[in-house]
């Protein structure tokens, strides 16, 4: 298998961080099986199994998975919609588990399988009004640690990339939602709310996150497993 291009499954691949990861991996020589919401409902078991099966059917192997699909909902706990809680945990926590479970044998067969979950600085720190997102991202970090421990004997590594705020449609949508919750004009939300705890007061670019994912999936990333990899511009330094 060493003479064959390696295959990565990337979810949430259409825009923002996902499309940047696809471009990065393809430039690194990977074959990328890119999926987005039109291909499968990743809040269901059937949807997660179908994308793994499709990748294996199309390429005959699977060497890495990059669970990246996600969304955000901003609301106080007492008003947080229960259906949004369910969807957030299903997509941000249960989907990475199911993708890992269904891809496990193929990743082990690869001999150097990689699981790289796109988590968030919210896997390491909390913010108000994001109960579902924060809970799911904290949970996925625990999942990654367990995947790394179980994967070590069969050559599978697992990491969680934890970026701060990235210039994506998801973040742009948050600005208006946070403006309503905090009763602030939208122009103040970026500096006074979103970037308040970052030492460096700027948004990350999707390509910066993608470059770290590319490194973790490269030969240079072989020794990194079971840990979060923060790209948070100093958010969690304090």
Buried (B, 14 or more C-beta within 10 A) or exposed (E): EEEEEBBBBBBBBBEBBBBBBBBBBEEBEBBBBBBBBEBBBBBBBEBBBBBBEBBBEEBEBBBBBBBBBBBBBBBEEEEBEEEBBEBBBBBBBBBBBBBBBBBBEBBBBBEBBBBBBBBBBBBBBEBEBBBBBBBBBBBBBEBBBEBBEEBEEBBBBBBBBBBBBBBBEBBEEBBEBBBEBBEBEEEEBBEEBBBEBBEEEEBBBBBBBBBBBBBBBBEEBEEBBBBBBBBBBEBBEE
